[in-house]
Amino acid sequence: MRTDAQLIADAKTDSSAFRELYERYAERIHRLHLARCRDRDAALDLTAETFAQAWVSLDRFRDLAGGSASPWLYAIARNVLVTSVRKGTLERRACDRLGVLGTRDGESRTPDPDESWIDGLEEELSSLSDELREAVTLRVVDDLTYSDVAAASGTTVGAARVRVHRGLNLLRQRLQEREATR
């Protein structure tokens, strides 16, 4: 069985290799998007966009996780989701279901998403050490297992758990301090 890294290398000349990579990860990436947007159709669109971005980014793949493409694909998925939120391109049906569409002068309007949580998260994450930031991002933002975090970070599962725990504790403290000063 070929590793993800081998599939990506082969996909540059053999589209069936990319299909095999897609079949390995499509369900997991879809679950990630579904958990974030809570809309099945939007999650399917975001999953398709994730793999489209992966396809056009094959040359930028770097094997940093012992042959696994998991961290790379989850990072692409996260970027697709953030871009979608920022551009307001999630399916209008999701907005309808959530009751956030309204009318003004007969025109449909969609409220701009509140991006403060994204900016605040990025700011607080950037204040962590590289080790802690990577561990928290992989585990919490990208929703990887501790095994995948360990593989991507080149450490043990136990060390990955400690890094995530320390990073989350620091983030919690900093956010509490920020709230106290408001």
ROSE-4610 file (N, C-alpha, C; in Angstrom, 1 decimal, always signed):
// ROSE-4610
residu = [M/M/M/R/R/R/T/T/T/D/D/D/A/A/A/Q/Q/Q/L/L/L/I/I/I/A/A/A/D/D/D/A/A/A/K/K/K/T/T/T/D/D/D/S/S/S/S/S/S/A/A/A/F/F/F/R/R/R/E/E/E/L/L/L/Y/Y/Y/E/E/E/R/R/R/Y/Y/Y/A/A/A/E/E/E/R/R/R/I/I/I/H/H/H/R/R/R/L/L/L/H/H/H/L/L/L/A/A/A/R/R/R/C/C/C/R/R/R/D/D/D/R/R/R/D/D/D/A/A/A/A/A/A/L/L/L/D/D/D/L/L/L/T/T/T/A/A/A/E/E/E/T/T/T/F/F/F/A/A/A/Q/Q/Q/A/A/A/W/W/W/V/V/V/S/S/S/L/L/L/D/D/D/R/R/R/F/F/F/R/R/R/D/D/D/L/L/L/A/A/A/G/G/G/G/G/G/S/S/S/A/A/A/S/S/S/P/P/P/W/W/W/L/L/L/Y/Y/Y/A/A/A/I/I/I/A/A/A/R/R/R/N/N/N/V/V/V/L/L/L/V/V/V/T/T/T/S/S/S/V/V/V/R/R/R/K/K/K/G/G/G/T/T/T/L/L/L/E/E/E/R/R/R/R/R/R/A/A/A/C/C/C/D/D/D/R/R/R/L/L/L/G/G/G/V/V/V/L/L/L/G/G/G/T/T/T/R/R/R/D/D/D/G/G/G/E/E/E/S/S/S/R/R/R/T/T/T/P/P/P/D/D/D/P/P/P/D/D/D/E/E/E/S/S/S/W/W/W/I/I/I/D/D/D/G/G/G/L/L/L/E/E/E/E/E/E/E/E/E/L/L/L/S/S/S/S/S/S/L/L/L/S/S/S/D/D/D/E/E/E/L/L/L/R/R/R/E/E/E/A/A/A/V/V/V/T/T/T/L/L/L/R/R/R/V/V/V/V/V/V/D/D/D/D/D/D/L/L/L/T/T/T/Y/Y/Y/S/S/S/D/D/D/V/V/V/A/A/A/A/A/A/A/A/A/S/S/S/G/G/G/T/T/T/T/T/T/V/V/V/G/G/G/A/A/A/A/A/A/R/R/R/V/V/V/R/R/R/V/V/V/H/H/H/R/R/R/G/G/G/L/L/L/N/N/N/L/L/L/L/L/L/R/R/R/Q/Q/Q/R/R/R/L/L/L/Q/Q/Q/E/E/E/R/R/R/E/E/E/A/A/A/T/T/T/R/R/R]
num = [1/1/1/2/2/2/3/3/3/4/4/4/5/5/5/6/6/6/7/7/7/8/8/8/9/9/9/10/10/10/11/11/11/12/12/12/13/13/13/14/14/14/15/15/15/16/16/16/17/17/17/18/18/18/19/19/19/20/20/20/21/21/21/22/22/22/23/23/23/24/24/24/25/25/25/26/26/26/27/27/27/28/28/28/29/29/29/30/30/30/31/31/31/32/32/32/33/33/33/34/34/34/35/35/35/36/36/36/37/37/37/38/38/38/39/39/39/40/40/40/41/41/41/42/42/42/43/43/43/44/44/44/45/45/45/46/46/46/47/47/47/48/48/48/49/49/49/50/50/50/51/51/51/52/52/52/53/53/53/54/54/54/55/55/55/56/56/56/57/57/57/58/58/58/59/59/59/60/60/60/61/61/61/62/62/62/63/63/63/64/64/64/65/65/65/66/66/66/67/67/67/68/68/68/69/69/69/70/70/70/71/71/71/72/72/72/73/73/73/74/74/74/75/75/75/76/76/76/77/77/77/78/78/78/79/79/79/80/80/80/81/81/81/82/82/82/83/83/83/84/84/84/85/85/85/86/86/86/87/87/87/88/88/88/89/89/89/90/90/90/91/91/91/92/92/92/93/93/93/94/94/94/95/95/95/96/96/96/97/97/97/98/98/98/99/99/99/100/100/100/101/101/101/102/102/102/103/103/103/104/104/104/105/105/105/106/106/106/107/107/107/108/108/108/109/109/109/110/110/110/111/111/111/112/112/112/113/113/113/114/114/114/115/115/115/116/116/116/117/117/117/118/118/118/119/119/119/120/120/120/121/121/121/122/122/122/123/123/123/124/124/124/125/125/125/126/126/126/127/127/127/128/128/128/129/129/129/130/130/130/131/131/131/132/132/132/133/133/133/134/134/134/135/135/135/136/136/136/137/137/137/138/138/138/139/139/139/140/140/140/141/141/141/142/142/142/143/143/143/144/144/144/145/145/145/146/146/146/147/147/147/148/148/148/149/149/149/150/150/150/151/151/151/152/152/152/153/153/153/154/154/154/155/155/155/156/156/156/157/157/157/158/158/158/159/159/159/160/160/160/161/161/161/162/162/162/163/163/163/164/164/164/165/165/165/166/166/166/167/167/167/168/168/168/169/169/169/170/170/170/171/171/171/172/172/172/173/173/173/174/174/174/175/175/175/176/176/176/177/177/177/178/178/178/179/179/179/180/180/180/181/181/181/182/182/182]
x = [+0.8/+0.0/+0.9/+0.6/+1.4/+1.1/+2.1/+1.8/+1.2/+0.6/+0.0/+1.0/+2.3/+3.3/+3.6/+3.6/+3.8/+2.7/+1.4/+0.3/+0.3/+0.7/+0.8/+1.9/+3.0/+4.1/+3.6/+2.9/+2.4/+1.3/+0.5/-0.7/-0.3/+1.0/+1.5/+1.4/+1.5/+1.4/+0.3/-0.4/-1.4/-2.6/-3.6/-4.8/-5.4/-5.3/-5.8/-5.2/-3.9/-3.3/-4.0/-4.3/-5.0/-6.4/-7.1/-8.4/-8.3/-7.2/-7.0/-6.8/-6.0/-5.8/-7.2/-7.9/-9.3/-10.1/-10.1/-10.9/-10.5/-9.2/-8.7/-9.2/-9.4/-9.6/-10.9/-11.6/-12.9/-13.9/-14.1/-15.1/-14.6/-13.4/-12.9/-12.9/-12.5/-12.6/-14.0/-14.9/-16.3/-16.9/-16.5/-17.0/-16.4/-15.2/-14.6/-15.5/-15.8/-16.6/-18.0/-18.6/-19.9/-20.0/-19.0/-19.0/-18.9/-18.2/-18.0/-19.2/-19.8/-20.8/-22.2/-22.3/-23.6/-24.6/-24.1/-25.0/-24.4/-25.1/-24.6/-24.2/-25.0/-24.6/-23.4/-23.4/-22.2/-21.0/-21.1/-19.9/-19.4/-20.4/-19.9/-19.2/-19.7/-19.0/-17.7/-17.6/-16.3/-15.3/-15.8/-14.9/-14.4/-15.3/-14.9/-13.8/-14.0/-13.1/-11.7/-11.8/-10.5/-9.7/-10.3/-9.6/-9.2/-10.0/-9.6/-8.3/-8.3/-7.1/-5.9/-6.1/-5.1/-4.5/-5.4/-5.0/-4.1/-4.4/-3.6/-2.4/-2.3/-1.2/-0.3/-0.4/+0.4/+1.9/+2.4/+3.8/+4.3/+3.3/+3.7/+3.7/+3.3/+3.2/+4.7/+4.8/+6.1/+5.8/+6.5/+6.2/+6.9/+6.1/+6.5/+5.9/+5.2/+4.5/+4.7/+5.9/+6.2/+5.4/+5.1/+4.3/+2.9/+2.4/+1.0/+0.7/-0.4/-0.9/-1.9/-2.2/-3.3/-3.1/-2.0/-1.8/-2.0/-1.4/-1.5/-2.9/-3.7/-5.1/-6.0/-5.7/-6.5/-6.2/-5.0/-4.6/-5.3/-5.4/-6.1/-7.5/-8.1/-9.5/-9.8/-9.0/-9.2/-9.1/-8.2/-8.0/-9.2/-9.7/-10.9/-12.1/-12.3/-13.4/-13.3/-12.1/-11.9/-12.1/-11.6/-11.8/-13.3/-14.0/-15.4/-16.2/-15.8/-16.5/-16.2/-14.9/-14.5/-15.2/-15.3/-15.9/-17.4/-18.0/-19.4/-20.0/-19.2/-19.7/-20.3/-20.6/-21.3/-22.7/-23.2/-24.5/-25.6/-26.4/-27.5/-28.5/-28.6/-29.5/-29.2/-27.9/-27.5/-28.0/-27.9/-28.3/-29.8/-30.5/-32.0/-32.4/-31.7/-32.0/-31.8/-30.7/-30.4/-31.2/-32.0/-32.8/-32.1/-30.9/-30.2/-30.4/-31.2/-31.5/-32.6/-32.5/-33.6/-33.8/-34.7/-34.9/-34.9/-34.4/-34.3/-34.7/-35.7/-36.2/-36.4/-36.9/-37.2/-36.0/-34.8/-33.6/-33.2/-32.8/-32.2/-30.9/-30.6/-29.2/-28.8/-27.5/-26.9/-25.9/-26.0/-25.2/-23.7/-22.8/-21.4/-21.0/-20.3/-19.9/-19.0/-19.1/-18.2/-16.9/-15.9/-14.6/-13.7/-14.2/-13.4/-12.8/-13.6/-13.1/-11.9/-12.0/-10.8/-9.6/-9.8/-8.6/-8.1/-8.9/-8.5/-7.8/-8.3/-7.7/-6.3/-6.2/-4.9/-3.9/-4.3/-3.4/-3.0/-3.9/-3.5/-2.6/-3.0/-2.2/-0.7/-0.6/+0.7/+1.6/+1.0/+1.8/+2.4/+1.9/+2.4/+3.8/+4.5/+5.8/+5.4/+6.4/+6.1/+5.6/+6.2/+5.7/+4.3/+4.0/+2.6/+1.6/+1.9/+1.0/+0.7/+1.8/+1.6/+0.7/+0.9/+0.2/-1.3/-1.6/-2.9/-3.7/-3.0/-3.6/-4.0/-3.0/-3.3/-4.4/-4.4/-5.4/-6.8/-6.8/-8.1/-8.6/-7.8/-8.3/-8.5/-7.5/-7.5/-8.2/-8.5/-9.2/-8.5/-7.2/-6.5/-6.4/-6.2/-6.0/-4.6/-4.4/-3.1/-2.1/-2.4/-1.4/-1.0/-1.9/-1.6/-0.8/-1.2/-0.4/+1.0/+1.2/+2.5/+3.3/+2.7/+3.4/+3.8/+2.9/+3.2/+4.2/+4.3/+5.3/+6.6/+6.6/+7.8/+8.1/+7.1/+7.2/+6.3/+6.3/+5.5/+4.0/+3.1/+1.7/+1.6/+2.4/+2.4/+2.8/+3.9/+4.4/+3.4/+2.8/+1.7/+0.6/+0.2/-0.9/-0.5/+0.8/+1.3/+1.3/+1.8/+1.9/+0.5/-0.5/-1.8/-2.4/-2.2/-2.7/-2.1/-0.7/-0.1/-0.5/-0.6/-1.1/-2.5/-3.4/-4.8/-4.8/-4.1/-4.0/-3.6/-2.5/-2.0/-3.0/-3.7/-4.7/-5.9/-6.3/-7.4/-7.0/-5.8/-5.3/-5.3/-4.8/-4.7/-6.1/-7.0/-8.3/-9.0/-8.8/-9.4/-8.9/-7.6/-7.0/-7.5/-7.7/-8.2/-9.6/-10.5/-11.8/-11.9/-11.0/-11.0/-10.6/-9.9/-9.5/-10.5/-11.5/-12.5/-13.5]
y = [-1.2/+0.0/+1.2/+2.2/+3.4/+4.4/+5.1/+6.2/+7.3/+8.2/+9.4/+10.2/+10.3/+11.1/+10.4/+9.1/+8.4/+8.7/+8.7/+9.0/+10.4/+11.3/+12.7/+12.8/+12.2/+12.2/+11.6/+10.5/+9.8/+10.5/+11.3/+12.0/+13.1/+13.5/+14.5/+14.0/+12.6/+12.0/+11.0/+10.7/+9.6/+10.0/+10.4/+11.0/+9.9/+8.6/+7.6/+7.6/+8.0/+8.1/+9.2/+10.3/+11.4/+10.9/+10.1/+9.6/+8.7/+7.9/+7.0/+7.9/+8.9/+9.9/+10.5/+10.9/+11.4/+10.4/+9.2/+8.1/+7.9/+8.1/+7.9/+9.0/+10.2/+11.3/+12.1/+11.8/+12.6/+12.5/+11.4/+11.3/+12.1/+12.0/+12.7/+14.2/+14.7/+16.1/+16.6/+15.8/+16.1/+16.3/+15.3/+15.4/+16.7/+17.1/+18.3/+19.5/+19.6/+20.7/+20.7/+19.5/+19.4/+19.8/+19.5/+19.9/+21.4/+22.0/+23.5/+24.3/+23.8/+24.7/+24.1/+22.9/+22.3/+22.2/+22.2/+22.2/+21.2/+20.1/+19.0/+19.4/+20.2/+20.7/+21.6/+22.5/+23.4/+22.6/+21.6/+20.7/+20.0/+19.5/+18.8/+19.8/+21.0/+22.0/+22.3/+22.5/+22.8/+21.7/+20.4/+19.3/+19.2/+19.5/+19.5/+20.6/+21.8/+22.8/+22.5/+21.8/+21.4/+20.5/+19.5/+18.6/+19.3/+20.3/+21.0/+21.8/+22.4/+23.2/+22.2/+21.1/+20.1/+19.7/+19.5/+19.1/+20.2/+21.4/+22.5/+22.8/+22.2/+22.5/+21.3/+20.3/+19.1/+19.4/+20.4/+20.7/+21.3/+21.9/+22.5/+21.5/+20.3/+19.3/+19.0/+19.1/+18.7/+17.6/+16.5/+15.4/+15.7/+16.2/+16.6/+15.7/+14.6/+13.8/+12.3/+11.9/+10.5/+9.9/+10.5/+9.9/+10.2/+10.9/+11.2/+12.6/+12.6/+13.9/+14.6/+13.9/+14.4/+15.9/+16.2/+17.6/+18.6/+18.3/+19.1/+19.3/+18.2/+18.3/+19.0/+18.8/+19.5/+21.0/+21.4/+22.8/+23.4/+22.7/+23.2/+23.4/+22.4/+22.4/+23.6/+23.8/+25.0/+26.3/+26.4/+27.6/+27.8/+26.7/+26.8/+27.3/+26.8/+27.2/+28.7/+29.1/+30.5/+31.4/+31.0/+31.9/+31.9/+30.8/+30.8/+31.7/+31.7/+32.6/+34.0/+34.3/+35.7/+36.2/+35.4/+35.9/+35.8/+35.2/+35.0/+34.1/+33.1/+32.2/+30.9/+30.8/+29.6/+29.6/+28.4/+28.3/+29.2/+29.9/+30.7/+29.8/+28.6/+27.7/+27.6/+27.5/+27.5/+28.7/+29.9/+31.1/+31.1/+30.5/+30.4/+29.5/+28.4/+27.5/+28.1/+28.9/+29.6/+30.8/+31.2/+32.4/+33.7/+33.8/+35.0/+35.9/+35.5/+36.3/+37.2/+38.4/+39.4/+40.2/+41.1/+41.9/+43.4/+44.2/+45.6/+46.2/+47.0/+47.6/+46.5/+45.4/+44.3/+43.5/+43.9/+43.2/+42.2/+41.0/+40.0/+40.5/+40.3/+40.7/+39.6/+39.4/+38.4/+39.2/+39.0/+39.7/+39.3/+40.2/+39.9/+39.1/+38.0/+37.2/+38.0/+37.7/+38.3/+37.6/+38.3/+37.7/+37.9/+38.6/+38.9/+37.7/+36.6/+35.3/+34.8/+34.9/+34.4/+35.3/+36.6/+37.5/+37.3/+37.2/+37.0/+35.7/+34.7/+33.4/+33.4/+34.0/+34.0/+34.8/+35.9/+36.8/+36.0/+35.3/+34.6/+33.4/+32.7/+31.6/+32.0/+33.1/+33.6/+34.0/+34.2/+34.5/+33.3/+32.1/+30.9/+30.5/+29.7/+29.2/+28.3/+28.1/+27.4/+26.0/+25.3/+24.0/+23.9/+24.9/+24.9/+25.3/+26.3/+26.8/+25.7/+24.9/+23.9/+22.8/+22.4/+21.3/+21.7/+22.9/+23.4/+23.5/+24.1/+24.2/+22.9/+21.9/+20.6/+19.9/+20.0/+19.2/+19.9/+21.2/+21.9/+22.5/+23.2/+23.9/+22.9/+22.0/+21.1/+19.8/+19.6/+18.4/+17.1/+17.1/+15.9/+15.1/+13.8/+13.0/+13.3/+12.9/+13.1/+12.3/+11.2/+10.4/+11.2/+11.8/+12.6/+13.9/+14.5/+15.6/+15.2/+14.1/+13.6/+13.3/+12.7/+12.4/+13.7/+14.7/+15.9/+16.7/+16.6/+17.4/+16.6/+15.4/+14.6/+14.3/+14.0/+13.7/+12.5/+12.2/+11.1/+11.6/+10.7/+11.0/+11.7/+11.2/+11.8/+13.3/+13.5/+14.9/+15.8/+15.2/+16.0/+16.4/+15.5/+15.8/+16.9/+16.8/+17.8/+19.2/+19.2/+20.5/+21.1/+20.3/+20.8/+21.3/+20.5/+21.0/+22.3/+22.4/+23.7/+24.8/+24.6/+25.6/+26.1/+25.2/+25.6/+26.3/+25.9/+26.6/+28.0/+28.2/+29.6/+30.4/+29.8/+30.5/+30.9/+30.0/+30.3/+31.5/+31.4/+32.5/+33.8/+33.9/+35.1/+35.7/+34.8/+35.2/+35.7/+35.1/+35.6/+37.0/+37.1/+38.4/+39.5/+39.1/+40.1/+40.5/+39.5/+39.8/+40.7/+40.5/+41.2/+42.7/+43.0/+44.4/+45.1/+44.4/+45.1/+45.8]
z = [+0.0/+0.0/+0.0/-0.9/-1.0/+0.1/+0.6/+1.5/+0.8/+1.7/+1.1/+0.3/+0.8/+0.1/-1.3/-1.3/-2.6/-3.6/-3.0/-3.9/-4.5/-3.6/-4.1/-5.2/-5.0/-6.0/-7.3/-7.2/-8.3/-9.0/-8.2/-8.8/-9.8/-9.8/-10.7/-12.2/-12.3/-13.6/-13.8/-12.6/-12.6/-11.8/-12.4/-11.7/-10.8/-11.1/-10.2/-8.8/-8.7/-7.4/-6.6/-7.2/-6.5/-6.1/-6.9/-6.6/-5.3/-5.2/-4.1/-2.8/-2.9/-1.8/-1.4/-2.4/-2.1/-1.4/-1.8/-1.2/+0.3/+0.6/+1.9/+2.9/+2.4/+3.2/+3.0/+2.0/+1.7/+2.9/+3.4/+4.5/+5.7/+6.1/+7.3/+7.0/+5.8/+5.5/+5.5/+5.0/+5.0/+6.4/+7.3/+8.7/+9.3/+9.0/+9.6/+9.2/+7.9/+7.4/+7.9/+8.0/+8.5/+10.0/+10.7/+12.1/+12.3/+11.3/+11.4/+10.9/+9.8/+9.2/+9.4/+9.8/+10.1/+9.0/+7.8/+6.6/+5.6/+5.4/+4.5/+3.2/+2.5/+1.1/+1.1/+2.1/+2.2/+2.5/+3.4/+3.7/+2.5/+1.6/+0.4/-0.5/-0.6/-1.5/-0.9/+0.4/+1.0/+0.9/+0.9/+0.7/-0.7/-1.6/-3.0/-3.3/-2.7/-2.8/-2.1/-1.0/-0.4/-1.3/-1.9/-2.8/-4.1/-4.5/-5.7/-5.4/-4.2/-3.8/-3.6/-3.1/-2.9/-4.3/-5.3/-6.6/-7.2/-7.1/-7.7/-6.9/-5.7/-4.8/-4.6/-5.5/-5.4/-5.3/-6.0/-6.0/-4.7/-3.9/-2.7/-1.5/-1.7/-0.6/-0.2/+1.2/+1.8/+2.8/+2.7/+3.6/+5.0/+5.9/+7.2/+8.3/+7.8/+8.8/+8.5/+8.1/+7.9/+6.8/+5.7/+4.6/+4.7/+5.7/+5.9/+5.3/+4.6/+4.0/+4.9/+6.0/+6.9/+7.3/+7.9/+8.3/+7.2/+6.0/+4.8/+4.4/+4.3/+3.9/+4.9/+6.2/+7.2/+7.2/+6.9/+6.8/+5.6/+4.5/+3.3/+3.6/+4.3/+4.6/+5.5/+6.5/+7.4/+6.6/+5.7/+4.9/+4.0/+3.4/+2.6/+3.4/+4.6/+5.4/+5.8/+6.3/+6.7/+5.5/+4.3/+3.2/+2.8/+3.0/+2.7/+3.6/+4.9/+5.9/+5.5/+5.3/+5.0/+3.8/+2.8/+1.5/+1.5/+2.5/+2.6/+1.5/+1.2/+0.1/+0.5/+1.8/+2.2/+1.6/+1.4/+0.8/+1.5/+0.7/+1.2/+1.9/+1.5/+2.3/+3.7/+4.0/+5.4/+6.2/+5.6/+6.2/+6.4/+5.4/+5.5/+6.7/+6.8/+7.9/+9.2/+9.3/+10.5/+10.8/+9.8/+10.0/+10.0/+9.4/+9.4/+8.2/+7.2/+6.1/+6.4/+5.9/+6.0/+4.8/+4.8/+3.6/+4.0/+3.2/+3.4/+2.0/+2.0/+0.7/-0.4/+0.0/-0.9/-1.4/-0.9/-1.4/-0.3/-0.7/+0.2/+0.7/+1.9/+2.4/+3.3/+3.4/+4.2/+5.2/+6.5/+7.4/+7.2/+7.4/+7.3/+8.6/+8.4/+9.5/+10.5/+11.7/+12.7/+12.7/+12.2/+12.1/+13.3/+14.3/+15.4/+16.1/+16.1/+16.8/+16.0/+14.6/+13.8/+14.1/+14.0/+14.3/+15.7/+16.7/+18.0/+18.2/+17.6/+17.7/+17.1/+15.9/+15.2/+16.0/+16.6/+17.4/+18.6/+19.4/+20.6/+20.2/+19.1/+18.7/+18.4/+17.7/+17.3/+18.5/+19.6/+20.8/+21.5/+21.1/+21.7/+21.1/+21.7/+21.1/+19.9/+19.0/+17.8/+18.1/+19.1/+19.5/+19.9/+20.8/+21.4/+20.3/+19.5/+18.5/+17.5/+17.0/+16.1/+16.7/+17.9/+18.6/+18.7/+19.2/+19.4/+18.0/+17.1/+15.7/+15.1/+15.2/+14.6/+15.4/+16.7/+17.5/+17.5/+17.7/+18.0/+16.7/+15.9/+14.7/+13.6/+13.4/+12.3/+12.7/+14.0/+14.5/+14.2/+14.4/+14.2/+15.5/+15.4/+16.6/+17.2/+18.4/+19.1/+18.3/+17.8/+17.0/+15.8/+15.1/+13.9/+14.3/+15.4/+15.9/+16.2/+16.9/+17.2/+15.9/+14.9/+13.7/+12.9/+12.9/+12.2/+12.9/+14.2/+15.0/+15.3/+14.9/+15.1/+16.5/+17.3/+18.7/+19.1/+20.4/+20.8/+21.1/+21.2/+21.5/+22.9/+23.8/+25.2/+25.1/+24.4/+24.3/+23.6/+22.6/+21.8/+22.8/+23.6/+24.6/+25.6/+26.0/+26.9/+26.2/+25.0/+24.3/+24.1/+23.7/+23.5/+24.8/+25.9/+27.2/+27.6/+27.5/+27.9/+27.0/+25.7/+24.8/+25.1/+25.4/+25.7/+27.0/+28.0/+29.3/+29.1/+28.3/+28.1/+27.3/+26.3/+25.6/+26.5/+27.4/+28.3/+29.2/+29.7/+30.6/+29.9/+28.7/+28.0/+27.6/+27.2/+26.9/+28.1/+29.2/+30.5/+30.9/+30.7/+30.9/+30.0/+28.8/+27.8/+28.1/+28.5/+28.9/+30.2/+31.1/+32.3/+32.1/+31.0/+30.8/+29.9/+29.4/+28.6/+29.4]
